[in-house]
Amino acid sequence: MEIGISTFVETTPDVETGEVISHAQRLREVVEEIVLADQVGLDVFGVGEHHRKDYAASSPALVLAAAAPQTRRIRLSSAVTVLSSADPVRVFQDFATVDGISNGRAEIMAGRGSFIESFPLFGYDLNDYDQLFDEKLELLLKIRSSEKVTWEGRHRPAIHNLGVYPRPVQDPLPVWIGSGGNQESVIRAGLLGLPLVLAIIGGRPTQFAPLVELYKRAAAHAGHDVSKLAVGSHSHGFIAEETEKAADLFFPSTQYSMNVLGRERGWGHYDRNSFDNARSFEGALYVGDPETVARKIIHLRKNVGVTRFMLHVPVGSMPHHLVMRAIELLGTEVAPLVREEIAKWEAAGEPKE
């Protein structure tokens, strides 16, 4: 069971003061967060790609490259790379570079993206949303499997027996598929034999169990060894010494961010009742003291079958020292509890709850 952090490097207004920190400051803070995550023994850190004012990381690979020489063990991933509006050649080169700097710790998490700002920015038509992803994923996988590439598609100039460099330390360079729960994307990941990450940010996490089974059936149908396929989850959350303290600290920025997105997407108003329901034991928010969060991760592992859990923190903008403390608690207190429990299941054949 791998445990880590994901972030979108947000620069929303501080809910208390209205102050907005600069993109530069937030980027430097995230590098510090990655370094701390490595120091406290977490397994993976993912940085999301966005192209709008309230998110600072348009290039996850550059952020990860800045942290790579300062870390020793932690895996460095995008979360996600918006592959539909990117050039797969450049994506591969960027992450192969991170892989070289980190000596084999880079990963690509490829997704369609739930934000659409990158499409007009890079000259793509949203009407081609699905086709763009399919075509570019095909090219990315071809590049990682062969140094010399010949490929032709509709949305990018053809490549005729050209080399793509640098080559990564890892062979193959890991490519995960990020999904919000779309059956088509889950099936695609299974058929390709690629590891899957589910964004579990609403409803009941156990409701995702059928999607994991669908993924495994698709993989088995395509002849892949299901026992070797990883399934991850990305879920909002926050950890403090006491559960109510964690909830009170995490709610304001979460409410602000959820309501900004809600107005853009037609969601209902997000209030404290919505928040408290989501942080219940069966809810999708992993908020509380270390034992509370560990119990929820264990529950997710037993009932959904995830082999990687990524705590998305912060949601919105929170004071840097609070985020650092949450990362420290995840690594030093939550992760050991989860790993100890998993070791017991493995010794006993992993009984269900």
N, C-alpha and C positions, 0 to 999 in steps of 0.2 A: 504494500500500500504506500503510494507516494503522496506526500502532503506538501502543499506549497501555497503561493500567493499569486493572484492576478490583479492587475490595475489598469485603468484607462487614463491615468495621469491627468486627472481633472483639475481645472482651474476655475471652479464656480465661486461666486461670492461667499465669503465667510458669513454664516447666517446670523452671527452676533454683531459683527462690525460692518459688514458690507464690503470689506476689503477684498480685493482680488489680487492674489500673488501673480508674479510674472511667470510666463512659460519657462523662462530660464531657471528661476528658483525651483519650480516644481520638478523640472527635469533633474536638477542636481539632487533634490530630495529623493527621487525615485532611485537614483544610483545608490544612495546611502541605504535605502530600504532593501535593495537587492543584496548589498554587501552584508547587512545584518542578517537577512534570511539565510545566507550561506553560513554565517558564523554560528547561528543557533540550530543548524542541522536540518533545515528544510530541503526538500528535494528538487523543487522547480519554482521558477518565477516567470510569469507571463505578462507581457506588455501589449496592450491593445493599440490598434491603429485607427486614428480618426483624423478628420480634416475639417475641423470647426473650431471656433474661438475658445470654447470652454473645455477643450482637451489639448494637451501640450505635445502628445507623441504622435506625429504623423509618420515617423520612421522608427518602428520598434527595434529594428536591427541596430541602429546607431546607439540607442539607449543601452541595449544589451552589450554591445561592443565596449561601451564605456565602463561597464561593470565587470566585464569578463576578466581583465588582468587582476582585478581586486578580489576575485573569488576563486575558490579551489574546487568545489564539488558540485554546486547547485547547477541544475540544468536551466538553460536560458531559452525561452520560447516567446514567440508572438502569441497574442490572445485577443483577436485573431489578426492575420494578414488578410486584407480584403483583396483576395486574388482576382476577383472579377474585373477590377479596375487597375490592376497592376500588370507589369511585364514579368512573366514567369522567369525569363532569363535573368533579369535583375534581382528578383526575389531570391533565386537560387544563389547567385553570386554573393548577395549581401549576407545570407545566412551561412554559406560556406566560409565566408570571411570570419563571421562570428565563431564558427566552429573551429577554425584554425587558431584564432586568438585564445579561445577557451580550451583548446586541446580536446575537442570532441564532446562539447556539451550543448550545442545549439539544436533547436528544434523549430520547425515551422508548423503553426496551427493555421490551416487554411480555411477560410469561410467566405460566404457570400457577402456578409456584412449586413447588419440591421440598420445602419445609417447609410444614406445615399449621397452624401456630399461629394464623395470621390468620383462619382460617375460623370457629372458635368465638368468637374475640375480637370479630369484627364480625357474628356471628349468621348465618353461612352454613352450609349442610349440605354435607358432603363428598360426599354422594350426587349433588349437582348440579355436581361438579367440572368436567366437560367443558362442560356447557351454560352454566355461569356465564361461562367464558372466551369462548366463542363469542358470547354475547349482549353482553357488555361490550366486546369488541373491535369489534363492529359499531357500538355506540353511540360509542365513542371515535373511530372513523374518520369517522362521520357528523358529529361535532362539529368535527373538524379541517377538514372539507370545506365547512362551512356555518356562518355566524354565527348564523343562526336555525335551531333544531332542532325537528323533530317526530319522535317516536320512541315505540314501545311494545314492552315485553317482559314476561317473566314474573317477573324477579327484581329489578326496580327500578320505582318509579312512572313512569308515562308522562310525556313532555314534549310540550307542545303549543305549537309556534311561539314558543319562548323563546330569547333570546340567551344565549350563553355567552362570558364576558369574563374577563380581557383576551384580545385576539387576539395571536398571536405575531408576531414579526418575520419568521420563516421561513414561507413559504406553499408547500407544507404543512409543518407541524411534523413532523420525522422521527419515524416510529414503526417500530422494529425488532421482529421476533419472536425471542425467546430460546427455544431448544430444547435439550433434553438428548439429542436424537437420535431423537425420536419421529417416525415417518414421517408420521403425520397432521398434526403441527404444521408439518413441512417442506412438505408439500403445500399446507396452508392458506396459508403465507407466500407460496409461489409463485403460487397462484391469485389472491391479493390484490395481488401485485406489490410486496410489502413486503420490505425487506432482512432477512436472516436472520443470527442469531448462534448458533453451536453451542457448547455447553459440552463441550469435549473434555478430560475430566479422568481418563480411564482407557483402557486398551487401546492400540491402535495408531492414531494420528491418521489415517493413510492409509486406515483402514477407513471413514472418514467421507466419502470421495470419492463413493461411490454415492448418499449422501444429498444431496450438493450437486448431482449430476446429476439426481436426482429432483426437487429444488427447481426447477432450471432447466427441466426438461421441463414441470412444472406451470405455470410462469410463461409459457412459450412457448405452451402449450395455451390459456391465458387471454388470449393476445394481447399480453402485455407484452414490452418490449424487454429481452431477457436481458442484453445487453451493458451495460445501465445499472443492473443489480441488484448490490448489494453483499452479500458473504458474510463474516461475521466468525467468529473463534474466541475462546474464553475458556478459558485453560489455566493451571494452577498453575505457579509457577516462582519462581526467585530467581537473582540475579546477584551475583557477587563477583569480585575480581581473579583468583582462581584457582578452578578447577572443584571441587577437593576441599574447599576452604574453603567454597565456596557450598553444597555438599552437607551438610557437617557443621553449618553454621549453620541450614540450612533444615529438616533432618530432625526435630529434637526437637518443634517446634511442630506440624509436619505430622503426625507420628505421633500426637501427643496428640489433635488434632482429628479425624483419620480414625478413631481408635479410639472416641472419644466418639460420633461419628455411626454407626460400625459397630455399636456395642452397641444403638443405637436402631433400626437398620434391618436387623440380622441379617447384617452383613457379616463376613467372616473377619478375624482379627487382622492388623493392618498393622505390619510389621516392617521392618528395614533392608534385607532382601533384596527385599521388595516395592518399596521406595523406589528402590533402585539399579536394579532392572529397569525401573522407570518412567522413570528419567532416562537410559536408553540412547538411542541415536540414533533408534530407531523408537518410543520410549515417549512417554507423554503429559506427562511433567514437563519443563519447560524450565528446567533448573537447571545452572549452570556459569559459566565465564568468558564475557566478551562474545562471543568468536568462536564458542564452542560453542553458545550460545543463538542467535546469528545464523544459524548453519548449519542449526539445527533449524527456525527460522522460514522460511528460504528453502526448505527441503525441504517444509514444509507448504504454502507458497504454490504450489510447482511441482506437487505431487501431489494436493492437495485443491482448490486454487483460491481460497483465502481472500484477500480484499482488505483485511481488517482483522484485526490480531492484538492481543488484550488479555491481558497478563500479569497473572494474579491473584496478588497479593502484599500482605501475608503470608497464609499459611494458619495459623490460630491467632494467638497473640500473640507478636510478635518485638519486640526493642528498636527504638524509633523510628529511631535513627540508622542502623541496618542497612537498614531499609526505604527510608529516604531515599537511601542510597548505591546500592541496587539500582535505584531509579528514575533516579538520575543516570546510572548506567552504561547503562541501557536507552536513555535519550535521547541521550547523547553518544557512545556507542561501538557499541551494537547496532544502533540504528535507521539510522545512516549506512551501515553495512555492508550491511544488508538493502536499503536504498533504492538504493545503488550497483549491487547485483546486479540488481535489478528494472529499473533504467534500461538495463542491458545487454541484458536479454531483450527489452524493448520495442523497442530499436533493431534487434534481430535477429529479431523476430517471436515472442518467448517460446518458445524450444525447451524441450521436456521433458527431465528428467534421464534 
